[in-house]
Amino acid sequence: MHQSWPLRGVCGCCGALRPRYKRLVDNIFPEDPEDGLVKTNMEKLTFYALSAPEKLDRIGAYLSERLIRDVGRHRYGYVCIAMEALDQLLMACHCQSINLFVESFLKMVAKLLESEKPNLQILGTNSFVKFANIEEDTPSYHRSYDFFVSRFSEMCHCSHDDLEIKTKIRMSGIKGLQGVVRKTVNDELQANIWDPQHMDKIVPSLLFNLQHVEEAESRSPSPLQAPEKEKENPAELAERCLRELLGRAAFGNIKNAIKPVLIHLDNHSLWEPKVFAIRCFKIIMYSIQPQHSHLVIQQLLSHLDANSRSAATVRAGIVEVLSEAAVIAATGSVGPTVLEMFNTLLRQLRLSIDYALTGSYDGAISLGTKIIKEHEERMFQEAVIKTIGSFASTLPTYQRSEVILFIMSKVPLPSLHHPMETGRTGENRNRLTQIMLLKSLLQVSTGFQCNNMMSALPSNFLDRLLSTALMEDAEIRLFVLEILISFLDRHGNRHKFSTISTLSDISVLKLKVDKCSRQDTVFMKKHSQQLYRHIYLTCKEETNIQKHYEALYSLLALISIELANEEVVVDLIRLVLAVQDVAQVNEENLPVYNRCALYALGAAYLNLISQLTTVPAFCQHIHEVIETRKKEAPYMLPEDVFVERPRLSQNLDGVVIEFLFRQSKISEVLGGSGYNSDRLCLPYIPQLTDEDRLSKRKSIGETISLQVEVESRNSPEKEERVPAEEITYETLKKAIVDSVAVEEQERERRRQVVEKFQKAPFEEIAAHCGARASLLQSKLNQIFEITIRPPPSPSGTITAAYGQPQNHSIPVYEMKFPDLCVY
């Protein structure tokens, strides 16, 4: 053994005087480095280190000194032996003095990583990874990993000419970063790896490998050409490391981890293809804790605002990523981010409209690029609307209702409280904004399920929505109708009314019908006249096309199925007959197609409602008129009107009464079945409101004075209206004076009654009370008589089972009440 000392650079006379730890360290190195570590001597060194832990730091320093010397002399075999010895000492020793030994170890690892030799870099990385997996018993207050983060990140971007070497170095860099994260992320006393200076190096390095290998795979001709031994590539390792990093992120560290991702996607223009960006954020959303999802959404929203003046393709990519992330986040916890997200998207929608109108991002007009920008902005707007719909579909009902109200509040309307922009540019901006917001609202309302219509369509929302139905723009009116249909279609019957027809048997439609609930009845009592009025006014628009009439038919049909009771049926029939009168009288000077379409719409709906009510005489009258039209006036039926090439008549002024549905006949047959015949005889006349005067409808906009119209009940076919009484100052003054006089008379009558009971004889008072008691008893007897022998029930009403005959009412004294009703 003493003969080997000179080989190690030690004088023979002084060898015996060397410290024991140095002699033990020297003995682990063989004469030939290819022989590897001397295991028996290594065991002695390990035993010595465990027996004298205070010598561990000196052992480390001496091993470090030898390794640095061997690296400088290119004796790489001894370098490998030294690192193996260090690894074994690290695994065996867990004493309090290990911190000083670790410093020597990290110095040697850093020396290897600084080498230009790939093998030494890989060797150093492997030793560091082993060290990272060791749980230390004592904390370290001064240890720094800045060098390792920088060096491992640099290795992740290796661009060596040899593909195999490049792959190995990149994988070593990723493993090194993974080791740094594992070593520091859970130790509060260690360097904070979540600081931006570290995250700005770690995250882009991992994303670079994800992106680079993805591009290499896209260029490879066939996956079968890949070697079978390559079980793992840098992309898979980088993805696993990124998932581990994000999974360890606490609430306060999410922002620092996500920001480098956004910057990397910006710097490398990865929003436009958007495939890689979507993949990255799917990894992020599925890796972080669910309660942190809203923080990622907020980061994306802020980034979208920061890129408000970027190209439309970039913003569209961000919105697509936001859509994917929001859907995943909705399964966890979105929290207060819901309205914030929709507010940001709607704001971006408005900005996009301005960009499309001006042709530039700074408000200046640039004719050279306007067409290109309009096309790009349109793509961005569609992406925003799609994102709004996809995210809203994942929300619970209560949040979805809030979003619906929020979007509707942003729609500009021509009202006193919501002034419109003026001028040509202002009108275009208003129209585009209305269309885009209504499209968004349609996306949110599609598939919306709510059992209570009062909650689904509250008054403030319904008022604003129906106000847009009075616009001149045909596209806006169509959106309003489709939105109403989406809310009303709670049983999936909408597609069954997509085609307007006069079926002889509607049972083939297999309609899903439930009995009208009490809440729906209350809703119709409150809002039915408002709905009927807007349907009536929409029918009178001359810019309507086939889609409008199809939407009107679906709306009428869904009201009849979802919200109908006896009163609603009567009002809907009156409404449709009034629409028929619009086509017949033609005060609006409608085109021939519109008049034929109104006739056909009325025929299709009355055919449907007659079969729903199952009143035989009503069905017979509707069937007779339809058959007559088929023979002599097919242009008044949907089968000839709502086709690609409508077959119309040029002369509609001489329509005979046999072609029309007669109000007198319908009121007669339905009145005999228990329906309110008096109400059926009244022609439907909508009341005009301030809302109409503020709208852009010319026929309503000219209405200035408020009038009171009195309907006549004398003639069911041709009503005679009492002239409208104009309300003037004298009329109001007279009404006030009359009310004062009535109050004086009532006060005098009460005084006389009190005086009579105070001064009249007892016999007179008793006789007066006895007469009133007799009158009360006679009235009670009449009520009991009616209750015991009630009139027959209507022979047909809308129920859940159509077509089944109804039995007569049972007298009250024969009814069997449940136990809960017995007091």
C-alpha positions in Angstrom: 0.0 0.0 0.0 2.9 2.3 0.8 4.3 1.7 -2.7 1.2 3.5 -4.2 1.7 6.7 -2.3 4.2 8.2 -4.7 1.7 7.7 -7.4 -0.7 9.9 -5.6 1.9 12.7 -5.3 2.8 12.1 -1.6 6.4 11.7 -0.3 7.0 8.3 1.2 8.5 9.7 4.4 5.6 12.0 5.0 2.8 9.4 4.1 2.6 8.0 7.6 2.1 11.5 9.0 -0.9 12.3 6.7 -4.3 12.5 8.5 -6.3 9.3 8.6 -9.2 10.6 6.6 -6.9 11.5 3.7 -5.3 8.1 3.8 -8.8 6.5 3.7 -9.9 8.7 0.8 -6.7 7.9 -1.1 -7.2 4.2 -0.6 -10.5 4.1 -2.4 -8.8 5.0 -5.7 -7.2 2.1 -7.6 -4.0 2.3 -9.6 -6.0 1.7 -12.8 -9.2 3.8 -12.9 -10.9 1.2 -15.1 -11.0 -1.1 -12.1 -13.5 1.2 -10.4 -14.0 2.1 -6.8 -12.2 -0.1 -4.2 -15.3 -1.3 -2.3 -13.5 -2.7 0.8 -11.7 0.6 1.3 -14.9 2.5 0.6 -16.6 0.6 3.4 -13.8 1.6 5.7 -14.2 5.2 4.7 -17.9 5.1 5.3 -17.5 3.5 8.7 -15.0 6.2 9.6 -17.3 9.0 8.5 -20.1 7.5 10.6 -17.9 7.0 13.6 -16.3 10.5 13.4 -19.0 12.8 11.8 -16.9 15.9 12.6 -14.5 14.7 10.0 -17.2 14.5 7.3 -16.6 18.1 6.1 -12.9 17.5 5.7 -13.5 14.3 3.8 -15.7 16.3 1.4 -13.2 19.1 1.0 -10.4 16.6 0.2 -12.6 14.7 -2.3 -13.5 18.0 -3.9 -9.8 19.0 -4.1 -8.9 15.7 -5.8 -11.9 15.9 -8.2 -11.0 19.4 -9.3 -7.4 18.3 -9.9 -8.5 15.3 -11.9 -10.8 17.3 -14.0 -8.0 19.7 -14.8 -5.7 16.8 -15.8 -8.5 15.1 -17.8 -8.4 12.0 -15.7 -12.1 11.4 -16.0 -11.9 7.8 -14.7 -10.9 9.1 -11.2 -13.6 11.8 -11.6 -16.3 9.1 -11.9 -14.8 7.3 -8.9 -14.8 10.4 -6.7 -18.5 11.2 -7.6 -19.5 7.6 -6.8 -17.7 7.9 -3.4 -19.5 11.2 -2.7 -22.9 9.6 -3.6 -22.4 6.7 -1.2 -21.3 9.0 1.6 -24.4 11.2 1.1 -26.7 8.2 1.2 -25.1 6.8 4.4 -24.6 10.0 6.5 -27.4 12.0 8.0 -25.7 13.7 10.8 -25.8 17.4 11.7 -22.4 18.0 10.1 -23.7 17.0 6.6 -24.4 20.6 5.7 -20.7 21.3 5.4 -20.2 18.1 3.4 -23.0 19.1 1.1 -21.3 22.4 0.3 -18.2 20.5 -1.0 -20.5 18.1 -2.9 -22.4 20.9 -4.6 -19.0 22.6 -5.5 -17.9 19.4 -7.2 -21.3 19.0 -9.0 -21.0 22.6 -10.2 -17.5 21.9 -11.5 -18.8 19.0 -13.6 -21.7 21.0 -14.9 -19.3 23.8 -16.0 -17.3 21.3 -18.1 -17.7 21.2 -21.8 -17.8 17.4 -21.8 -21.3 16.1 -22.2 -20.5 13.0 -20.1 -19.3 15.1 -17.2 -22.5 17.2 -17.4 -24.6 14.2 -17.3 -22.6 12.7 -14.4 -23.0 15.8 -12.4 -26.7 16.0 -13.1 -27.2 12.4 -12.0 -25.4 13.0 -8.7 -27.4 16.1 -8.1 -30.7 14.2 -8.7 -29.6 11.6 -6.1 -28.8 14.3 -3.7 -32.2 16.0 -4.3 -34.0 12.8 -3.3 -32.3 12.7 0.1 -34.3 14.1 3.0 -31.9 16.0 5.3 -32.3 16.0 9.0 -31.1 19.5 9.6 -32.1 22.6 7.6 -29.7 24.8 5.7 -30.0 28.6 6.0 -27.4 29.7 3.5 -27.4 27.2 0.6 -28.1 28.7 -2.8 -29.3 27.0 -6.0 -29.1 30.0 -8.4 -26.2 28.5 -10.3 -28.0 25.1 -10.7 -31.2 26.7 -11.9 -29.3 28.7 -14.5 -27.1 25.9 -15.7 -29.9 23.3 -15.9 -32.1 25.8 -17.8 -29.2 26.3 -20.2 -28.8 22.6 -20.7 -32.5 22.4 -21.6 -31.8 24.6 -24.5 -28.8 22.6 -25.8 -28.3 22.8 -29.5 -25.5 20.2 -30.0 -25.0 19.0 -33.5 -25.3 15.4 -32.5 -29.0 14.6 -32.0 -28.3 11.9 -29.5 -26.0 14.0 -27.3 -28.4 16.9 -27.6 -31.3 14.8 -26.4 -29.3 13.4 -23.4 -28.2 16.8 -22.3 -31.7 18.3 -22.6 -33.1 15.4 -20.6 -30.3 15.9 -18.0 -31.2 19.6 -17.7 -34.9 18.7 -17.2 -34.0 16.2 -14.5 -31.8 18.8 -12.8 -34.6 21.3 -12.7 -36.9 18.6 -11.3 -34.3 17.9 -8.6 -34.0 21.6 -7.7 -37.8 21.9 -7.4 -38.1 18.8 -5.2 -35.2 20.0 -3.0 -36.5 23.5 -2.4 -40.3 23.6 -2.9 -41.3 22.2 0.4 -38.6 23.7 2.6 -39.4 27.2 3.7 -35.8 27.7 4.9 -34.4 27.0 1.4 -34.1 29.6 -1.4 -37.6 30.5 -2.7 -37.8 28.7 -6.0 -41.1 30.5 -6.8 -39.4 33.9 -7.1 -39.8 35.4 -10.6 -36.1 35.2 -11.2 -36.2 31.4 -11.0 -39.6 30.8 -12.6 -38.6 32.9 -15.6 -35.9 30.3 -16.3 -37.5 27.0 -15.2 -40.9 27.4 -16.9 -39.7 28.6 -20.4 -37.1 25.8 -20.4 -39.8 23.1 -19.9 -42.1 24.7 -22.5 -39.2 24.9 -25.0 -38.8 21.2 -24.8 -42.5 20.6 -25.1 -42.7 22.8 -28.1 -39.5 21.6 -29.8 -40.2 17.9 -29.6 -43.7 18.5 -30.8 -42.4 20.2 -33.9 -39.9 17.3 -34.4 -42.7 14.8 -34.2 -44.7 16.7 -36.7 -41.8 16.5 -39.2 -41.1 12.8 -38.7 -42.5 10.6 -41.5 -43.7 7.7 -39.4 -43.8 6.8 -35.7 -42.7 3.3 -36.7 -39.2 4.6 -37.5 -38.5 5.7 -33.9 -36.3 3.3 -32.0 -38.0 1.0 -29.6 -35.4 1.6 -26.8 -36.4 5.3 -26.6 -39.1 4.9 -24.0 -39.0 8.6 -22.9 -38.2 11.8 -24.7 -37.6 15.3 -23.4 -41.2 16.3 -24.1 -42.7 13.7 -21.9 -40.1 14.4 -19.1 -40.7 18.1 -19.4 -44.5 17.6 -19.2 -44.1 15.4 -16.1 -41.8 18.0 -14.5 -44.2 20.8 -15.3 -47.1 19.0 -13.8 -45.1 18.3 -10.6 -44.1 21.9 -10.4 -47.7 23.2 -10.7 -49.1 20.6 -8.4 -46.8 21.8 -5.7 -47.7 25.5 -6.2 -49.5 27.2 -3.3 -52.1 29.9 -3.6 -49.6 32.8 -3.6 -47.3 31.2 -6.1 -49.7 30.6 -9.0 -49.2 34.0 -10.5 -45.4 33.6 -10.7 -45.8 30.2 -12.3 -48.3 31.3 -15.0 -46.8 34.6 -16.0 -43.7 33.0 -17.7 -46.1 30.7 -19.7 -47.9 33.7 -21.1 -44.6 35.6 -21.9 -43.2 32.5 -23.6 -46.3 32.1 -25.8 -46.1 35.8 -26.7 -42.4 35.8 -27.5 -42.6 32.7 -29.7 -45.9 33.7 -31.4 -47.7 30.6 -30.3 -51.2 32.1 -29.9 -52.0 32.0 -33.5 -51.8 28.3 -34.2 -53.2 28.0 -30.6 -52.8 24.2 -30.6 -49.7 24.3 -28.4 -51.2 27.1 -26.2 -54.3 25.0 -25.5 -52.2 22.0 -24.7 -50.1 24.0 -22.2 -53.1 25.4 -20.4 -54.8 22.0 -20.3 -51.7 20.7 -18.5 -51.8 23.7 -16.1 -55.6 23.4 -15.3 -55.4 19.7 -14.6 -52.2 20.0 -12.5 -53.0 22.8 -10.1 -55.4 22.4 -7.2 -59.0 22.9 -8.2 -59.5 25.8 -5.7 -56.7 27.7 -7.6 -58.4 27.5 -11.0 -59.9 31.0 -10.8 -56.4 32.5 -10.4 -55.4 31.1 -13.8 -58.6 32.5 -15.4 -57.8 35.9 -13.9 -54.3 35.8 -15.4 -55.7 35.0 -18.8 -58.2 37.8 -18.6 -55.6 40.3 -17.6 -53.4 39.1 -20.4 -56.3 39.5 -22.9 -56.7 43.1 -21.7 -53.0 43.7 -22.0 -53.2 42.5 -25.6 -56.2 44.6 -26.5 -54.3 46.3 -29.4 -52.6 43.1 -30.6 -53.6 41.4 -33.8 -57.1 39.8 -33.9 -55.6 36.4 -34.5 -53.5 36.7 -31.3 -56.6 37.8 -29.3 -58.7 35.0 -30.8 -56.0 32.5 -29.7 -56.1 33.8 -26.1 -59.9 33.6 -26.1 -59.8 30.0 -27.4 -57.4 29.1 -24.6 -59.6 30.9 -22.1 -62.6 28.9 -23.3 -60.8 25.6 -22.8 -59.5 26.7 -19.4 -62.8 28.0 -18.2 -64.7 24.8 -19.0 -62.1 22.9 -16.9 -62.2 25.4 -14.1 -66.0 25.2 -14.0 -65.8 21.7 -12.7 -63.8 23.0 -9.7 -64.3 26.4 -8.2 -64.6 29.5 -10.4 -65.6 31.8 -7.5 -66.0 35.5 -8.1 -64.4 35.2 -11.6 -67.7 34.5 -13.3 -69.0 38.0 -14.0 -65.5 39.3 -14.3 -64.8 36.9 -17.1 -68.0 37.9 -19.0 -67.4 41.6 -18.4 -63.9 41.3 -19.9 -65.2 39.3 -22.9 -68.0 41.8 -23.6 -65.6 44.7 -23.3 -63.3 43.0 -25.8 -66.3 42.5 -28.1 -67.1 46.2 -28.0 -63.4 47.1 -28.7 -63.4 44.6 -31.7 -66.5 46.3 -33.1 -64.7 49.7 -32.9 -61.6 48.3 -34.6 -63.7 46.8 -37.4 -65.5 50.2 -38.0 -62.3 52.4 -37.8 -59.9 50.0 -39.4 -57.1 50.5 -36.9 -56.4 50.1 -33.2 -55.8 53.7 -32.4 -59.0 55.1 -33.9 -57.5 56.4 -37.1 -59.0 55.2 -40.4 -56.6 53.1 -42.5 -58.2 52.2 -45.8 -55.4 49.9 -46.8 -55.9 47.4 -44.1 -59.6 47.7 -43.3 -60.9 44.7 -45.2 -58.3 42.4 -43.7 -59.0 43.7 -40.2 -62.7 43.4 -40.6 -62.3 39.7 -41.5 -59.9 39.1 -38.6 -62.1 41.0 -36.2 -65.1 39.0 -37.3 -63.3 35.8 -36.5 -62.3 37.2 -33.1 -65.9 38.1 -32.3 -67.2 34.6 -33.2 -64.5 33.2 -30.9 -65.6 35.4 -28.0 -69.3 34.5 -28.5 -68.4 30.8 -28.6 -66.4 31.2 -25.4 -69.3 32.9 -23.7 -71.6 30.1 -24.7 -69.3 27.2 -23.8 -68.5 28.6 -20.4 -72.1 29.5 -19.5 -73.2 26.0 -20.4 -71.1 24.7 -17.4 -72.5 27.1 -14.9 -75.3 26.2 -12.4 -78.7 27.7 -13.0 -78.5 30.6 -10.5 -75.1 31.8 -12.0 -76.4 31.4 -15.5 -79.4 33.6 -14.7 -77.0 36.3 -13.4 -75.0 36.1 -16.5 -78.1 36.4 -18.7 -79.2 39.6 -16.8 -75.6 41.0 -17.0 -75.4 40.5 -20.8 -78.8 42.0 -21.3 -77.9 45.1 -19.3 -75.1 45.8 -21.8 -77.4 45.9 -24.8 -77.9 49.5 -26.0 -81.6 50.3 -26.4 -83.5 53.3 -27.6 -85.0 54.3 -24.3 -84.9 57.2 -21.9 -82.5 55.5 -19.6 -80.2 54.0 -22.3 -79.4 56.7 -24.9 -78.1 55.6 -28.3 -75.2 57.0 -30.2 -76.1 59.2 -33.0 -74.6 59.6 -36.5 -73.8 57.1 -39.2 -70.9 55.6 -37.2 -72.9 55.6 -34.0 -75.8 53.7 -35.7 -73.5 51.1 -37.1 -71.8 50.7 -33.7 -75.1 50.4 -31.9 -76.4 47.8 -34.4 -73.3 45.7 -34.4 -73.2 45.8 -30.6 -76.8 44.8 -30.3 -76.3 41.9 -32.7 -73.1 40.6 -31.0 -74.6 40.8 -27.5 -77.8 39.1 -28.6 -75.8 36.4 -30.2 -74.0 36.0 -26.9 -77.3 35.9 -25.1 -78.6 33.3 -27.5 -75.5 31.1 -26.8 -76.1 31.4 -23.0 -79.8 30.7 -23.2 -79.5 27.6 -25.4 -80.2 24.6 -23.2 -81.2 26.7 -20.3 -83.5 24.7 -18.0 -85.6 26.5 -15.3 -88.9 25.2 -13.9 -90.0 28.6 -12.9 -90.5 31.1 -15.7 -90.7 34.0 -13.2 -87.1 33.2 -12.4 -86.0 32.5 -16.0 -87.6 35.7 -17.4 -87.8 38.3 -14.7 -89.5 41.6 -15.5 -86.4 43.8 -15.9 -84.9 41.2 -18.3 -88.1 40.6 -20.3 -88.8 44.3 -20.7 -85.4 45.0 -22.2 -85.5 41.9 -24.4 -88.9 42.7 -25.8 -87.8 46.3 -26.4 -85.3 45.1 -29.0 -88.2 43.2 -30.7 -89.4 46.6 -31.9 -86.3 47.4 -33.8 -86.5 47.9 -37.6 -83.5 45.6 -38.1 -84.8 42.1 -39.1 -81.8 40.3 -37.8 -82.2 41.7 -34.3 -85.8 40.8 -34.2 -85.0 37.2 -35.3 -82.4 36.9 -32.4 -85.1 38.1 -29.9 -87.5 35.4 -31.1 -84.9 32.7 -30.9 -83.9 33.7 -27.4 -87.5 33.6 -26.2 -87.9 30.2 -27.8 -84.7 28.9 -26.0 -86.2 30.0 -22.7 -89.6 28.5 -23.3 -88.4 25.1 -24.7 -88.1 23.2 -21.5 -89.1 19.7 -22.9 -87.1 19.7 -26.1 -90.1 20.3 -28.5 -88.5 23.1 -30.4 -87.1 21.1 -33.3 -90.6 19.6 -33.8 -91.9 23.0 -34.9 -89.0 23.9 -37.2 -91.2 23.3 -40.2 -94.6 25.1 -40.5 -97.3 22.7 -41.7 -100.9 21.8 -41.2 -100.7 18.2 -40.0 -104.0 16.3 -39.8 -102.7 14.4 -36.8 -100.2 16.1 -34.5 -99.7 12.9 -32.5 -96.9 12.0 -35.0 -94.9 14.9 -33.5 -94.7 13.0 -30.1 -94.9 16.2 -28.1 -93.7 16.2 -24.5 -96.3 18.1 -22.5 -96.7 18.8 -18.8 -99.6 20.5 -17.0 -99.1 24.2 -16.5 -97.7 24.9 -13.0 -99.0 27.6 -10.7 -95.8 29.6 -11.1 -96.2 29.6 -14.9 -99.9 30.7 -14.5 -98.7 33.6 -12.4 -96.1 34.5 -15.0 -98.7 34.5 -17.8 -101.1 36.6 -15.8 -98.3 39.2 -15.4 -96.6 39.1 -18.8 -99.0 37.5 -21.3 -100.3 40.8 -22.8 -96.8 42.0 -23.2 -95.8 38.9 -25.1 -98.9 39.0 -27.3 -98.4 42.6 -28.1 -94.8 42.1 -29.3 -95.8 39.0 -31.3 -98.5 41.0 -33.0 -96.2 43.9 -33.8 -93.5 41.6 -35.1 -96.0 40.0 -37.5 -96.7 43.4 -39.0 -93.1 44.0 -40.0 -92.7 44.1 -43.8 -89.0 43.1 -43.6 -89.9 39.6 -42.2 -88.6 36.6 -44.1 -89.4 32.9 -43.8 -87.1 32.5 -40.7 -89.2 35.1 -38.8 -92.5 33.3 -39.5 -90.9 29.9 -38.5 -89.7 31.5 -35.3 -93.1 33.1 -34.6 -94.8 29.7 -35.2 -92.4 28.0 -32.8 -93.0 30.7 -30.2 -96.8 30.4 -30.4 -96.6 26.7 -30.3 -94.3 26.6 -27.3 -96.4 29.0 -25.3 -99.4 26.8 -26.0 -97.6 23.7 -24.7 -95.5 25.1 -21.9 -97.6 27.9 -20.4 -101.2 27.3 -21.6 -104.4 27.3 -19.6 -107.9 28.1 -20.7 -107.4 31.9 -20.5 -104.1 31.7 -22.4 -105.7 29.6 -25.2 -108.5 32.1 -25.6 -106.0 35.0 -25.9 -103.7 33.2 -28.3 -106.7 32.4 -30.6 -107.7 36.1 -30.5 -104.1 37.1 -31.3 -103.9 34.8 -34.3 -107.3 36.0 -35.6 -106.1 39.6 -35.3 -103.0 38.7 -37.3 -105.4 37.3 -40.0 -107.2 40.6 -40.0 -103.8 42.4 -40.5 -103.3 40.3 -43.7 -106.9 40.9 -44.8 -107.3 44.6 -44.2 -103.7 45.4 -45.1 -103.5 48.8 -43.5 -99.7 48.4 -43.3 -99.5 48.0 -47.1 -97.6 44.7 -46.7 -96.1 42.9 -49.7 -98.0 39.9 -51.1 -95.6 37.4 -49.6 -96.0 38.8 -46.1 -99.8 38.7 -46.4 -99.8 35.1 -47.6 -97.3 34.2 -44.9 -99.6 35.6 -42.2 -102.6 33.7 -43.6 -100.4 30.5 -43.6 -99.1 31.2 -40.1 -102.6 31.5 -38.7 -103.8 28.3 -40.4 -100.8 26.3 -39.0 -101.3 27.5 -35.5 -105.1 27.2 -35.3 -104.7 23.6 -36.7 -102.3 22.9 -33.9 -104.3 24.5 -31.1 -107.5 22.9 -32.2 -106.0 19.4 -31.9 -104.5 20.3 -28.5 -107.8 21.5 -27.1 -109.6 18.4 -28.5 -112.9 20.3 -29.0 -114.6 18.4 -31.9 -116.5 21.4 -33.2 -113.5 23.6 -33.1 -111.4 21.0 -34.9 -114.1 20.6 -37.6 -114.3 24.3 -38.3 -110.5 24.6 -38.7 -110.4 21.5 -40.9 -113.1 22.8 -43.1 -111.3 26.1 -43.8 -108.0 24.4 -44.4 -109.6 22.0 -46.9 -111.3 24.9 -48.7 -108.0 26.6 -49.0 -106.3 23.5 -50.3 -108.9 23.4 -53.1 -109.3 27.1 -54.0 -106.6 29.1 -52.2 -103.4 27.0 -51.6 -101.4 30.3 -51.4 -102.9 30.8 -48.0 -101.4 27.6 -46.6 -97.8 27.0 -45.3 -97.2 24.1 -47.7 -97.2 26.6 -50.7 -95.8 29.7 -48.9 -92.9 28.5 -46.8 -91.0 26.8 -49.6 -87.9 27.7 -51.7 -90.1 29.0 -54.5 -93.4 30.3 -52.9 -96.6 30.0 -55.0 -98.4 33.2 -54.3 -101.5 34.9 -55.6 -101.2 38.4 -57.0 -104.7 39.4 -55.9 -105.5 39.0 -52.2 -108.1 41.8 -52.0 -111.0 39.5 -52.9 -110.6 36.8 -50.3 -114.0 35.3 -49.6 -115.2 34.6 -46.1 -115.0 30.8 -46.6 -111.2 31.1 -46.8 -111.0 32.8 -43.4 -111.3 31.5 -39.8 -114.3 33.3 -38.4 -114.2 34.7 -34.9 -117.9 34.3 -34.4 -117.9 30.7 -35.3 -114.9 29.9 -33.0 -116.3 31.8 -30.1 -119.6 29.9 -30.5 -118.0 26.4 -30.6 -115.6 27.1 -27.8 -118.2 28.9 -25.7 -120.3 25.8 -25.8 -117.4 23.8 -24.4 -117.0 26.1 -21.4 -114.5 28.6 -22.7 -115.1 32.3 -22.1 -117.2 33.2 -25.1 -117.4 36.9 -24.1 -113.7 37.2 -24.2 -113.4 35.2 -27.4 -115.8 37.7 -29.1 -113.5 40.6 -28.3 -111.0 41.4 -31.2 -107.4 41.6 -30.0 -106.2 45.2 -29.9 -102.7 45.8 -28.6 -102.1 48.9 -26.3 -99.4 51.3 -27.3 -96.9 52.3 -24.7 -94.0 54.8 -24.4 -91.7 52.0 -25.4 -93.2 52.1 -28.9 -92.7 55.8 -29.3 -89.1 55.5 -28.4 -88.5 52.7 -30.8 -87.6 53.2 -34.5 -90.9 51.7 -35.8 -92.4 54.5 -38.0 -96.0 53.5 -37.4 -95.6 53.7 -33.7 -93.0 56.4 -33.5 -95.6 58.9 -34.9 -97.9 58.2 -31.9 -97.5 61.2 -29.6 -100.7 61.7 -27.6 -101.9 59.2 -25.0 -105.4 57.9 -25.9 -107.8 55.7 -24.2 -109.5 53.1 -26.5 -112.8 51.5 -25.5 -113.6 48.1 -27.1 -117.0 47.4 -28.4 -118.7 44.1 -27.6 -121.7 44.4 -29.9 -120.3 42.9 -33.1 -118.0 39.9 -32.9 -117.0 40.1 -36.6 -116.6 43.8 -37.2 -116.0 45.8 -34.0 -117.2 49.4 -33.7 -114.9 51.4 -31.6 -116.1 54.3 -29.5 -114.1 57.4 -30.4 -111.1 57.8 -28.3 -111.5 60.3 -25.5 -108.7 62.8 -25.5 -107.4 63.6 -22.0 -107.1 67.3 -21.5 -106.6 69.7 -18.6 -110.4 70.2 -18.3 -111.0 66.5 -18.2 -108.5 66.0 -15.4 -109.9 69.0 -13.4 -113.4 67.6 -13.7 -112.3 64.1 -12.5 -110.6 65.7 -9.4 -113.7 67.7 -8.6 -116.0 64.7 -9.0 -113.8 62.6 -6.7 -114.0 65.3 -4.0 -117.8 65.3 -4.3 -118.0 61.5 -4.0 -115.9 61.6 -0.8 -118.2 64.3 0.7 -121.3 62.1 -0.1 -119.7 59.0 1.5 -118.8 61.0 4.6 -122.4 62.2 5.0 -123.8 58.7 4.6 -121.6 57.4 7.3 -122.6 60.2 9.7 -126.3 59.4 9.1 -125.8 55.7 9.8 -124.0 56.5 13.1 -126.7 59.0 14.1 -129.5 56.5 13.3 -128.0 53.8 15.6 -127.5 56.4 18.4 -131.0 57.9 18.4 -133.4 55.4 16.7 -135.7 53.1 18.8 -134.5 49.5 19.5 -137.5 48.0 17.6 -136.5 49.9 14.4 -132.9 48.9 14.6 -133.9 45.2 15.2 -136.2 45.2 12.2 -133.5 46.7 10.0 -131.0 44.1 11.1 -133.5 41.3 10.6 -134.1 42.4 7.0 -130.4 42.4 6.3 -130.1 38.9 7.9 -132.8 37.6 5.7 -131.1 39.0 2.6 -127.8 37.4 3.6 -129.5 34.0 4.2 -131.1 34.1 0.7 -127.8 34.8 -0.9 -126.2 31.9 1.0 -128.9 29.6 -0.1 -128.3 30.6 -3.8 -124.6 29.9 -3.3 -125.2 26.5 -1.8 -127.6 25.6 -4.6 -125.0 26.4 -7.2 -122.3 24.5 -5.3 -124.4 21.4 -5.0 -125.6 21.4 -8.6 -122.7 22.9 -10.6 -122.9 23.5 -14.4 -121.3 20.9 -16.6 -117.5 21.2 -17.1 -116.0 22.1 -20.4 -115.8 19.2 -22.7 -112.2 19.9 -23.7 -109.3 21.6 -21.9 -105.6 21.5 -22.3 -104.2 18.8 -20.1 -101.2 16.5 -20.1 -103.1 13.9 -22.0 -104.7 15.4 -25.1 -107.6 13.7 -26.8 -109.2 12.1 -23.7 -112.8 13.1 -22.9 -113.4 15.0 -19.6 -116.0 13.8 -17.0 -118.6 16.2 -15.5 -117.7 17.9 -12.2 -118.6 15.9 -9.0 -120.8 17.7 -6.4 -118.9 19.0 -3.4 -120.8 16.8 -0.9 -119.7 13.7 -2.9 -116.0 14.5 -3.1 -113.5 12.5 -1.1 -110.9 14.8 0.4 -107.5 13.5 1.6 -106.9 13.3 5.4 -104.8 16.5 5.3 -107.8 18.5 4.3 -109.9 17.4 7.3 -109.7 19.7 10.3 
